[in-house]
Amino acid sequence: MYQQYTTTLKQMVGRVLSIKPPLPPTLATDFINDSIRVLMDRKPNWSGLIKSTSVYVPPPINTGSVSMVQGSDNITVSGTTWPVDDVVNTTIPATISRTGLQVVVPASMDGIDVDTLLYVDSAGNPEIVAVKSVTSTSFMAKFTKFHNPGCTVTSSSLAGRQLKLGATYPIYTIRAVTATTTATIDRKWLAVNLNNGYQIVRLYYTIDPGLKSLISMVDQSQGIPPLGVNMPVQYLDRVDPQRTAMGYPQIFASKGPDANGNMQYELWPSPQSARQLTCTYVQQPPQMIADDDFLPDFVNPAVVFQYAASMAWNTKVGVDDIYFDPQVSRTHYDLFERGFAEMCKADDEKSANGVQWSQQTYGLGGANFWQSRDPDVVFGPW
């Protein structure tokens, strides 16, 4: 019965050390992770990395009005109230005694995920932090202030959404709802004081911290081909600089990285009702750290070994390293190249993703787009 590879990091490190005993295990781990990264980057769309997820688009909110104060990043709403802690409502039992990037264990991880914006210590020394990574019991974030034990941690469903005040004003992102009638936005309001109607919508999205590339975005509620992807946000700046268009989404444009370095995308036009989109994308596998971490199950461990062995033989450990041999290193690298070619061939036989047209806009392109337009196919053999 056929099964995918099930090789652990510990097994791979042992294999490398068997040919290079003086090599530190941590360096062998680095070489193995480097090998996988090289394999993943040299072929854009490995079939084993294709994932699907749902993207929720919330309905717009526009009840009441907001007040903007010149030179301030705080806003006030009147005529309604906003949720403060409907996504996250917990505490941090331990003291935050230093600043910078650190791992924190809250009383509960409910609602906390990568890129969640947390409002910390509302009654003491408040600040807003973006979650960089998570485990089942902890999160990592960059703190700029100290906090006493038991400080509060909250997050609103409005955090991360966009605030639109009209066609002639910039679009802001809400970072935190600090009370039922106040919130903090991502940059200061620079014009004169303003009281105005508003709309809170979700325009910017991150799909997956490990996202490598988008394949398609589909809105099942529309009877049209997939949304345009792999398009720069500059295109939207040309066709709709004021972002006045509303209705069914047509484009999912690349906007650039967020505060954590994760890729953001802008949905356009601005939807006026809730919907769920289906996203298909290529995921970059995470770095292996623990002994029982598995290699990506479609990756041939023999190919990974050849690259790591090449690096090991080309690394001198100490002055009298009898295992240092650039010629043997080159032999292993040639075997790696041969193995990579065989992996590509096997993957292409399983899936035609390698020949997809990246600009799949309004249904054009597809897996066989360039194959069907090959000169030998169109005109016959020369």
C-alpha positions in Angstrom: 0.0 0.0 0.0 1.4 3.4 -1.0 2.0 6.0 1.7 3.6 9.4 1.9 7.0 9.8 3.6 7.0 9.8 7.4 10.5 11.0 8.3 11.2 13.0 11.5 13.8 15.7 12.1 15.6 13.4 14.6 16.0 10.7 11.9 17.3 13.2 9.4 19.8 14.7 11.9 21.1 11.2 12.8 21.6 10.4 9.1 23.7 13.6 8.6 25.7 13.0 11.7 26.5 9.5 10.6 28.6 10.8 7.8 29.9 13.9 9.7 30.2 13.0 13.4 31.9 16.2 14.6 29.0 18.4 13.2 26.9 20.0 15.9 23.3 18.7 15.8 22.0 22.2 15.7 24.0 22.9 12.5 22.7 19.6 11.0 19.2 20.8 11.8 19.9 24.1 10.1 21.2 22.3 7.0 18.0 20.1 6.8 15.7 23.2 7.1 17.8 25.0 4.5 17.4 22.0 2.2 13.6 22.0 2.5 13.5 25.8 2.0 15.6 25.5 -1.2 13.3 22.8 -2.5 10.2 24.8 -1.8 11.5 28.0 -3.3 12.8 26.4 -6.5 9.4 25.2 -7.5 6.5 27.6 -6.9 3.5 25.3 -6.6 4.2 21.9 -5.2 1.0 20.0 -5.2 1.6 18.8 -1.6 1.6 22.4 -0.4 -1.9 23.4 -1.8 -4.4 24.3 0.9 -7.9 25.6 1.1 -9.5 27.8 3.7 -12.6 30.0 4.2 -12.5 33.8 4.4 -15.3 35.4 6.3 -16.4 38.9 5.2 -18.5 40.6 7.9 -21.4 42.9 7.1 -20.7 46.7 7.3 -21.5 48.7 10.5 -22.6 52.3 10.2 -24.9 53.2 13.1 -24.3 56.6 14.7 -21.4 58.9 14.0 -17.8 59.2 15.0 -15.7 62.2 16.2 -12.2 62.7 15.1 -9.8 65.0 16.9 -6.9 66.7 15.2 -3.5 65.1 16.1 -5.1 62.1 17.8 -5.4 58.4 17.0 -8.4 58.1 19.3 -11.9 58.2 18.0 -15.3 58.4 19.8 -18.7 57.0 18.6 -22.1 58.4 19.5 -25.5 57.0 18.8 -24.4 53.4 19.4 -21.9 51.2 21.3 -19.1 49.0 20.0 -18.0 45.6 21.4 -14.9 45.6 23.5 -14.1 42.0 24.4 -16.3 39.8 22.3 -13.3 38.0 20.7 -10.8 37.9 23.6 -11.5 38.4 27.3 -8.7 37.1 29.6 -5.8 38.1 31.8 -2.0 37.6 32.0 -1.3 36.0 35.5 2.4 36.8 35.4 4.2 40.1 35.5 5.4 41.6 32.2 8.8 42.8 33.5 10.6 43.5 30.3 9.9 44.9 26.9 10.5 43.4 23.5 9.4 40.2 21.9 8.5 37.5 24.4 6.3 34.5 25.0 3.3 35.1 27.3 1.0 32.5 28.9 -2.5 34.0 29.4 -5.3 32.6 31.6 -7.0 31.5 28.4 -6.1 31.3 24.7 -9.7 31.6 23.5 -9.8 33.9 20.4 -6.1 34.5 20.3 -4.5 33.7 17.0 -1.7 35.0 14.8 -2.2 38.7 13.9 -4.9 39.2 16.6 -4.6 42.7 18.0 -4.7 42.6 21.8 -5.5 45.5 24.1 -3.4 44.9 27.2 -3.8 46.3 30.7 -6.8 48.6 30.1 -6.9 49.8 33.7 -3.1 50.3 34.2 -0.5 50.9 31.5 -2.4 50.1 28.3 -0.9 49.2 25.0 -1.9 47.3 21.8 0.2 44.3 20.7 -0.1 42.2 17.6 0.2 38.4 18.1 3.2 37.0 16.2 2.9 33.3 16.9 0.8 31.0 19.1 0.9 27.6 20.7 -2.0 25.9 22.5 -1.2 27.7 25.8 0.8 30.8 24.8 1.4 33.6 22.4 4.4 35.7 21.3 4.1 39.4 20.9 6.3 42.5 21.2 5.6 44.6 24.3 6.7 48.2 24.8 5.5 48.6 28.4 5.7 46.8 31.8 2.5 45.3 33.2 1.5 44.0 36.6 0.3 40.4 37.2 -3.4 39.9 36.4 -3.6 42.6 33.8 -6.5 42.4 31.4 -6.3 41.3 27.7 -9.2 42.0 25.4 -9.9 42.1 21.7 -12.9 43.4 19.8 -14.4 41.9 16.6 -13.9 45.4 15.1 -10.1 45.3 15.7 -8.4 44.9 12.3 -11.3 46.2 10.3 -11.3 49.4 8.3 -13.0 52.7 9.1 -14.3 54.7 6.1 -15.5 58.3 6.6 -16.3 59.1 3.0 -14.7 59.4 -0.4 -12.6 62.4 0.5 -10.9 60.9 3.6 -8.3 58.3 4.1 -9.2 54.7 5.2 -8.1 53.9 8.7 -7.7 50.6 10.5 -9.1 50.1 14.0 -6.4 48.7 16.2 -8.5 48.3 19.4 -11.9 49.2 20.9 -10.8 50.6 24.3 -14.3 51.2 25.6 -17.9 50.9 24.3 -17.7 54.3 22.7 -14.0 54.8 22.1 -11.4 53.1 19.8 -7.8 53.6 18.6 -6.9 53.8 14.9 -3.6 53.0 13.1 -2.5 56.6 12.6 -3.4 60.1 13.7 -6.2 62.2 12.3 -4.4 65.2 10.8 -7.2 67.5 9.6 -9.5 69.7 11.7 -11.9 68.2 14.2 -14.6 66.2 12.5 -18.0 64.6 13.4 -19.1 62.5 10.6 -21.0 59.4 9.5 -18.9 56.3 9.0 -18.8 52.7 7.8 -16.7 49.9 9.4 -15.9 47.2 6.9 -13.3 44.5 6.4 -11.1 45.3 3.4 -7.7 43.9 4.4 -7.1 40.2 5.1 -4.2 37.9 6.0 -4.8 34.3 5.0 -2.0 32.3 6.6 1.4 33.3 8.1 3.0 30.6 6.0 1.3 31.7 2.8 3.6 31.4 -0.2 1.3 32.3 -3.1 -2.4 32.6 -3.9 -4.0 30.3 -6.4 -7.7 31.4 -6.4 -10.4 33.1 -4.5 -14.0 32.1 -5.1 -17.2 33.8 -4.0 -19.9 31.0 -4.2 -22.7 33.6 -3.9 -21.7 34.9 -7.4 -22.1 33.0 -10.6 -18.9 34.4 -12.0 -15.3 33.0 -12.4 -12.9 33.4 -9.5 -11.8 36.8 -8.2 -8.7 38.3 -9.7 -5.7 37.5 -7.6 -1.9 38.3 -7.8 -2.8 41.8 -8.7 -1.0 44.8 -7.1 -2.9 47.3 -4.9 -1.6 50.0 -7.3 -4.2 48.8 -9.8 -7.0 49.6 -7.4 -5.4 52.9 -6.7 -5.8 53.7 -10.4 -9.3 52.4 -11.0 -10.9 53.4 -7.7 -8.5 55.7 -5.7 -11.3 56.8 -3.4 -12.6 53.2 -2.9 -16.2 54.3 -3.6 -17.1 51.1 -5.4 -19.4 48.8 -3.4 -21.0 45.4 -4.2 -19.9 42.0 -5.2 -16.1 41.5 -4.7 -14.1 41.2 -7.9 -10.5 41.5 -6.9 -8.2 40.3 -4.1 -5.2 42.5 -4.5 -1.7 42.2 -2.9 -1.4 45.1 -0.4 1.9 44.3 1.3 3.0 43.0 4.7 1.3 43.8 8.0 3.1 44.7 11.2 4.1 41.0 11.7 5.4 40.7 8.2 2.5 38.6 7.0 1.1 39.3 3.6 -2.1 41.4 3.4 -4.7 41.5 0.6 -7.3 44.0 -0.1 -10.8 42.9 -1.1 -12.5 45.1 -3.8 -15.2 46.4 -4.2 -16.3 46.7 -0.6 -19.0 44.1 0.1 -22.2 45.3 1.6 -23.3 42.0 3.1 -21.8 39.1 4.9 -20.3 36.3 2.8 -17.8 33.5 2.9 -15.1 33.2 0.3 -13.1 30.0 -0.5 -9.4 30.6 -0.9 -6.9 28.1 -2.4 -3.3 28.9 -1.8 0.2 27.5 -1.5 1.6 27.2 2.0 5.2 27.3 3.0 5.9 24.5 5.4 7.0 25.6 8.9 10.6 25.3 10.1 11.3 22.0 11.9 12.4 22.5 15.5 11.4 19.5 17.7 12.8 16.0 17.2 9.4 14.6 16.3 8.6 17.3 13.7 8.0 15.6 10.3 9.4 16.6 7.0 6.6 17.6 4.5 5.1 14.3 3.7 5.5 14.6 -0.1 9.2 15.5 0.1 11.7 12.7 -0.6 14.0 12.6 2.5 16.9 11.2 0.4 16.9 14.5 -1.6 16.9 16.6 1.6 19.8 14.5 2.9 21.9 15.1 -0.2 21.7 18.8 0.2 22.4 18.7 4.0 25.3 16.2 3.4 26.7 18.6 0.8 26.7 21.5 3.3 28.1 19.2 6.1 31.1 18.1 4.0 31.8 21.7 3.0 31.8 22.9 6.6 35.0 22.7 8.6 34.5 21.8 12.3 37.8 22.6 14.1 41.3 22.9 12.6 41.8 19.2 12.0 38.5 18.2 10.5 39.1 15.0 8.5 35.5 15.1 7.2 36.0 18.4 5.4 36.0 17.6 1.7 34.6 20.1 -0.9 34.9 17.4 -3.7 32.6 15.0 -1.8 30.4 18.0 -1.0 30.0 18.6 -4.8 29.1 14.9 -5.4 26.3 15.2 -2.8 25.1 18.4 -4.4 25.0 16.8 -7.8 22.9 14.0 -6.4 20.6 16.7 -4.8 20.1 18.4 -8.2 19.3 15.0 -9.8 16.8 14.2 -7.0 15.2 17.6 -7.3 14.6 17.1 -11.0 13.0 13.7 -10.3 10.8 15.2 -7.6 9.6 17.9 -10.0 8.8 15.3 -12.7 6.8 13.2 -10.2 4.9 16.2 -8.9 4.1 17.4 -12.5 2.7 14.0 -13.3 0.4 14.3 -10.3 -0.7 17.9 -10.8 -0.3 20.5 -13.5 0.1 23.4 -11.1 3.6 24.2 -12.4 2.2 25.5 -15.7 -0.7 27.6 -14.2 -1.0 31.1 -15.4 -0.5 33.4 -12.4 -3.0 36.1 -13.6 -6.2 34.1 -13.4 -8.5 37.0 -13.8 -12.1 36.5 -14.7 -11.7 32.9 -15.6 -8.8 33.2 -18.1 -5.8 30.9 -17.8 -5.9 27.6 -16.0 -3.7 24.6 -15.6 -3.3 23.9 -19.3 -3.3 27.5 -20.5 0.3 27.6 -21.8 0.4 23.9 -22.7 -2.5 24.4 -25.1 -0.8 27.4 -26.6 2.6 25.8 -27.2 3.7 26.5 -30.8 4.1 22.7 -31.5 0.5 22.2 -30.5 -0.9 25.2 -32.4 1.2 25.0 -35.6 2.3 21.3 -35.5 6.0 20.1 -35.6 8.5 22.2 -37.5 
